[in-house]
Amino acid sequence: MTAKQALIQLADKLPDERLRELVNFAQFLASQPAAADHRSVGDKHAHRSLLGIWKDCSISDEEISEVRRKMWETFPREVG
C-alpha cells in the first residue's frame, strides 16, 4: 500500500471537521519546499532569503505613515 492509499483509507474514517483540518494541513505541506530542499543545520546558508517576501503586497507610503502616527500618538512621553 502506498502512502497516498493509506492516507485515503484513513481519511475515509474521519469526520468532516477532521477532514477540513487534514485539507488545511495538506495545503500547508504543499506550500512548503520538499524535504530535499532543506539545507543542513551546519550550512551557513540554511536560512531562506526574505528578499521579495512583500512583492505581492501593495502598502503605500501614506498607509505606513498613518500607522506610524497612530502607533506613536499613544506612546508615553517624558515629562521633564
Backbone as a printed PyTorch tensor [residue, N CA C, xyz], in Angstrom:
tensor([[[  0.8540,  -1.1860,   0.0000],
         [  0.0000,   0.0000,   0.0000],
         [  0.8950,   1.2420,   0.0000]],

        [[  0.6010,   2.1470,  -0.8860],
         [  1.3760,   3.3910,  -0.9440],
         [  0.9220,   4.3410,   0.1540]],

        [[  1.7260,   5.3490,   0.4080],
         [  1.3710,   6.3510,   1.4130],
         [  0.0880,   7.0620,   1.0300]],

        [[ -0.0860,   7.3230,  -0.2590],
         [ -1.2940,   8.0030,  -0.7390],
         [ -2.5250,   7.1420,  -0.4650]],

        [[ -2.4250,   5.8440,  -0.7340],
         [ -3.5450,   4.9330,  -0.4810],
         [ -3.8570,   4.8520,   1.0100]],

        [[ -2.8170,   4.8000,   1.8440],
         [ -3.0090,   4.7490,   3.2920],
         [ -3.6940,   6.0150,   3.7880]],

        [[ -3.2960,   7.1500,   3.2420],
         [ -3.9040,   8.4240,   3.6280],
         [ -5.3790,   8.4580,   3.2470]],

        [[ -5.6850,   8.0070,   2.0490],
         [ -7.0810,   7.9800,   1.5970],
         [ -7.9030,   7.0540,   2.4800]],

        [[ -7.3330,   5.9130,   2.8180],
         [ -8.0410,   4.9590,   3.6680],
         [ -8.3190,   5.5590,   5.0490]],

        [[ -7.3470,   6.2530,   5.6090],
         [ -7.5470,   6.9030,   6.9090],
         [ -8.5360,   8.0620,   6.7960]],

        [[ -8.4510,   8.8220,   5.7190],
         [ -9.3450,   9.9640,   5.5290],
         [-10.8030,   9.5260,   5.4370]],

        [[-11.0370,   8.3460,   4.8790],
         [-12.4080,   7.8320,   4.7770],
         [-13.0500,   7.6160,   6.1380]],

        [[-12.2410,   7.4660,   7.1680],
         [-12.7510,   7.1920,   8.5170],
         [-12.9250,   8.4580,   9.3540]],

        [[-12.4750,   9.5910,   8.8290],
         [-12.5150,  10.8330,   9.6120],
         [-13.8380,  11.5760,   9.4550]],

        [[-14.2820,  12.2420,  10.5590],
         [-15.4660,  13.1130,  10.4510],
         [-15.1110,  14.3690,   9.6430]],

        [[-16.1260,  15.0880,   9.1860],
         [-15.9330,  16.2550,   8.3120],
         [-14.9800,  17.2980,   8.8950]],

        [[-15.1080,  17.5980,  10.1850],
         [-14.2550,  18.6200,  10.8020],
         [-12.7840,  18.2120,  10.7200]],

        [[-12.5010,  16.9580,  10.9780],
         [-11.1250,  16.4640,  10.8920],
         [-10.6350,  16.4490,   9.4420]],

        [[-11.5310,  16.1950,   8.5030],
         [-11.1650,  16.2310,   7.0860],
         [-10.7480,  17.6300,   6.6760]],

        [[-11.4640,  18.6450,   7.2000],
         [-11.0970,  20.0360,   6.9050],
         [ -9.6960,  20.3370,   7.4560]],

        [[ -9.4060,  19.8370,   8.6550],
         [ -8.0790,  20.0250,   9.2390],
         [ -7.0200,  19.3330,   8.3820]],

        [[ -7.3430,  18.1490,   7.9010],
         [ -6.4180,  17.4040,   7.0490],
         [ -6.1550,  18.1590,   5.7440]],

        [[ -7.1870,  18.7210,   5.1630],
         [ -7.0330,  19.5030,   3.9330],
         [ -6.1580,  20.7220,   4.2020]],

        [[ -6.4120,  21.4240,   5.3050],
         [ -5.6040,  22.5980,   5.6480],
         [ -4.1370,  22.2130,   5.8200]],

        [[ -3.9040,  21.1060,   6.5080],
         [ -2.5270,  20.6710,   6.7350],
         [ -1.8690,  20.2560,   5.4170]],

        [[ -2.6070,  19.5710,   4.5740],
         [ -2.0680,  19.1580,   3.2740],
         [ -1.7210,  20.3860,   2.4320]],

        [[ -2.5540,  21.4210,   2.4830],
         [ -2.2700,  22.6550,   1.7460],
         [ -1.0070,  23.3200,   2.2870]],

        [[ -0.8610,  23.2980,   3.6170],
         [  0.3480,  23.8480,   4.2340],
         [  1.5750,  23.0780,   3.7540]],

        [[  1.5080,  21.7480,   3.7970],
         [  2.6410,  20.9380,   3.3560],
         [  2.9650,  21.1780,   1.8880]],

        [[  1.9460,  21.3280,   1.0630],
         [  2.1600,  21.5490,  -0.3650],
         [  2.8450,  22.8940,  -0.6270]],

        [[  2.6470,  23.8560,   0.2620],
         [  3.2470,  25.1750,   0.0710],
         [  4.6930,  25.2380,   0.5520]],

        [[  5.1350,  24.2140,   1.2750],
         [  6.4970,  24.1800,   1.7970],
         [  7.4280,  23.4850,   0.8070]],

        [[  8.7160,  23.8320,   0.8630],
         [  9.6580,  23.1390,  -0.0100],
         [  9.7770,  21.6760,   0.3950]],

        [[ 10.1040,  20.8330,  -0.5510],
         [ 10.2720,  19.4110,  -0.2620],
         [ 11.4270,  19.2150,   0.7100]],

        [[ 11.4340,  18.1050,   1.4340],
         [ 12.4590,  17.8340,   2.4410],
         [ 13.8630,  17.9120,   1.8430]],

        [[ 14.0300,  17.5070,   0.6070],
         [ 15.3420,  17.5470,  -0.0350],
         [ 15.8110,  18.9800,  -0.2620]],

        [[ 14.8770,  19.9420,  -0.2480],
         [ 15.2340,  21.3420,  -0.4620],
         [ 15.7960,  22.0040,   0.7950]],

        [[ 15.5880,  21.3880,   1.9640],
         [ 16.0720,  21.9730,   3.2110],
         [ 17.5720,  21.7730,   3.3110]],

        [[ 18.2500,  22.7770,   3.7810],
         [ 19.6900,  22.6680,   3.9550],
         [ 19.9840,  22.1560,   5.3550]],

        [[ 21.1440,  21.6060,   5.5390],
         [ 21.5210,  21.0750,   6.8540],
         [ 21.7270,  22.2150,   7.8320]],

        [[ 21.6700,  21.8870,   9.1220],
         [ 21.7850,  22.8980,  10.1700],
         [ 23.1390,  23.5900,  10.1160]],

        [[ 24.1990,  22.8600,   9.7670],
         [ 25.5300,  23.4360,   9.7260],
         [ 25.7950,  24.2920,   8.5070]],

        [[ 24.9250,  24.2720,   7.5500],
         [ 25.1090,  25.0430,   6.3220],
         [ 24.9950,  26.5260,   6.6350]],

        [[ 25.9930,  27.3030,   6.2130],
         [ 25.9570,  28.7330,   6.5320],
         [ 24.8430,  29.4740,   5.8000]],

        [[ 24.2380,  28.8440,   4.7720],
         [ 23.1440,  29.4560,   4.0330],
         [ 21.8240,  28.7450,   4.3380]],

        [[ 21.6490,  28.2840,   5.5590],
         [ 20.4820,  27.4770,   5.9150],
         [ 19.1850,  28.2850,   5.9110]],

        [[ 19.2670,  29.5810,   6.0320],
         [ 18.0540,  30.3940,   6.0840],
         [ 17.6420,  30.8280,   4.6880]],

        [[ 16.3510,  30.7470,   4.4310],
         [ 15.8550,  31.2290,   3.1460],
         [ 15.8700,  32.7500,   3.1280]],

        [[ 16.1410,  33.3190,   1.9970],
         [ 16.1730,  34.7590,   1.8520],
         [ 14.7700,  35.3340,   1.9880]],

        [[ 14.6770,  36.4830,   2.6200],
         [ 13.3970,  37.1720,   2.7540],
         [ 13.2110,  38.2390,   1.6750]],

        [[ 14.1850,  38.3510,   0.7870],
         [ 14.0510,  39.3190,  -0.3050],
         [ 12.8300,  38.9640,  -1.1430]],

        [[ 12.0030,  39.9230,  -1.3750],
         [ 10.8160,  39.6980,  -2.1940],
         [  9.6240,  39.1680,  -1.4270]],

        [[  9.7390,  39.0620,  -0.1120],
         [  8.6410,  38.4890,   0.6730],
         [  7.3700,  39.3330,   0.5660]],

        [[  7.5310,  40.6410,   0.3410],
         [  6.3780,  41.5390,   0.2650],
         [  6.0590,  41.9360,  -1.1720]],

        [[  6.6180,  41.2350,  -2.1630],
         [  6.4770,  41.6590,  -3.5570],
         [  5.0280,  41.7390,  -4.0270]],

        [[  4.1520,  40.9080,  -3.4870],
         [  2.7500,  40.9090,  -3.9050],
         [  1.8640,  41.7870,  -3.0230]],

        [[  2.4710,  42.4500,  -2.0680],
         [  1.7200,  43.2860,  -1.1360],
         [  1.8810,  44.7390,  -1.5710]],

        [[  0.7790,  45.4460,  -1.6220],
         [  0.8600,  46.8480,  -2.0430],
         [  0.4720,  47.7570,  -0.8790]],

        [[  1.4780,  48.1390,  -0.1120],
         [  1.2770,  49.0630,   1.0070],
         [  1.9280,  50.3720,   0.6090]],

        [[  1.1510,  51.4290,   0.6350],
         [  1.6760,  52.7280,   0.1970],
         [  2.4430,  53.4080,   1.3330]],

        [[  3.2560,  54.3830,   0.9630],
         [  3.9870,  55.1710,   1.9530],
         [  3.0130,  55.8880,   2.8800]],

        [[  1.8910,  56.3150,   2.3230],
         [  0.8790,  57.0040,   3.1180],
         [  0.3020,  56.0820,   4.1960]],

        [[  0.0320,  54.8330,   3.8270],
         [ -0.5040,  53.8750,   4.8030],
         [  0.5060,  53.6090,   5.9150]],

        [[  1.7740,  53.5010,   5.5700],
         [  2.8120,  53.2940,   6.5770],
         [  2.8860,  54.4860,   7.5120]],

        [[  2.8400,  55.6890,   6.9550],
         [  2.8860,  56.9060,   7.7770],
         [  1.6910,  56.9790,   8.7140]],

        [[  0.5170,  56.6140,   8.2160],
         [ -0.6900,  56.6500,   9.0430],
         [ -0.5800,  55.6820,  10.2240]],

        [[ -0.0920,  54.4900,   9.9670],
         [  0.0680,  53.5030,  11.0450],
         [  1.1020,  53.9800,  12.0520]],

        [[  2.1760,  54.5830,  11.5680],
         [  3.1900,  55.1200,  12.4860],
         [  2.6030,  56.2150,  13.3760]],

        [[  1.8250,  57.1110,  12.7590],
         [  1.2050,  58.1850,  13.5460],
         [  0.3060,  57.6120,  14.6330]],

        [[ -0.5110,  56.6400,  14.2690],
         [ -1.4150,  56.0250,  15.2520],
         [ -0.6330,  55.3480,  16.3660]],

        [[  0.4540,  54.6860,  16.0010],
         [  1.2550,  53.9870,  16.9950],
         [  1.9050,  54.9760,  17.9650]],

        [[  2.4730,  56.0460,  17.4380],
         [  3.1980,  56.9900,  18.2710],
         [  2.2890,  57.9190,  19.0680]],

        [[  1.0500,  58.1120,  18.6400],
         [  0.1860,  59.0510,  19.3700],
         [ -0.1480,  58.5650,  20.7790]],

        [[ -0.0680,  57.2770,  21.0250],
         [ -0.3450,  56.7550,  22.3710],
         [  0.9260,  56.3800,  23.1230]],

        [[  2.0810,  56.6170,  22.5140],
         [  3.3470,  56.2930,  23.1530],
         [  3.6110,  57.2990,  24.2730]],

        [[  3.9800,  56.8020,  25.4670],
         [  4.1880,  57.7340,  26.5850],
         [  5.3690,  58.6790,  26.3250]],

        [[  5.1760,  59.9250,  26.6980],
         [  6.2080,  60.9440,  26.5110],
         [  6.8300,  61.2600,  27.8840]],

        [[  8.0940,  61.6190,  27.8290],
         [  8.7550,  62.0110,  29.0810],
         [  8.2580,  63.4060,  29.4860]],

        [[  7.9580,  63.5470,  30.7540],
         [  7.5430,  64.8530,  31.2740],
         [  8.7110,  65.3780,  32.0850]],

        [[  9.2650,  66.4930,  31.6490],
         [ 10.5190,  66.9840,  32.2250],
         [ 10.3250,  67.9890,  33.2220]]])
